[in-house]
């Protein structure tokens, strides 16, 4: 199997394919998305599409990787990482939970699970492009916050994972098991606010 790291990035056409694929996957999902539709929306030929991505699965995971990187950058760009913990955790948690409960976030999760036995590298690429990046950044923030006397944490990376899991409480399981199809901003706020308070009760000074 050709993995995304082996794909040659060639500027505008490559970006067109990714943008078109993202739009189609968002509407039709992975299974419903056709190569014809992706090529049409991207305004490229099928030959050009196959030149970059010989398999739809590879294309989906490249879209997922790019989107996860974009989401991670958005958090770092929008959140004042020098602010006090409750503010940083609240903003980060809302962004994180909003993405993983979105249609694209759910599609990424499902395809990683569905293909994990045959292509375990897909899940590894997804994890490295998004969750691992945010875990490292949050661990760095915790270190700086500790230096200011705001937090006391023995294992910063574990604490980052714990906060992410707290943010997934209730809503994530309902989406994964099909109990509900969508979540509201009010539901996200409720879960994240509780996650922040629980985290601060454990690690706050």
Buried (B, 14 or more C-beta within 10 A) or exposed (E): EEBBEEBEEEEEBBEBBBBBBBBBBBEBBBEEBEBEBBBBBBEBEEEBBBBBBEEBBBBBBBBBBBBBBEBBEEBBEEBEBEBEBBEBBBBBBBBBBBBBBBEBBBBBBBBBEBBEEEBEBBBBBBBEBBBBBBBBBBBEBBEEBBEEEBBEBEEBBEBBBBBBEBBBBBBBEBBEEEEEEEBEEEBBBBBBBBBBBBBBEBBBE
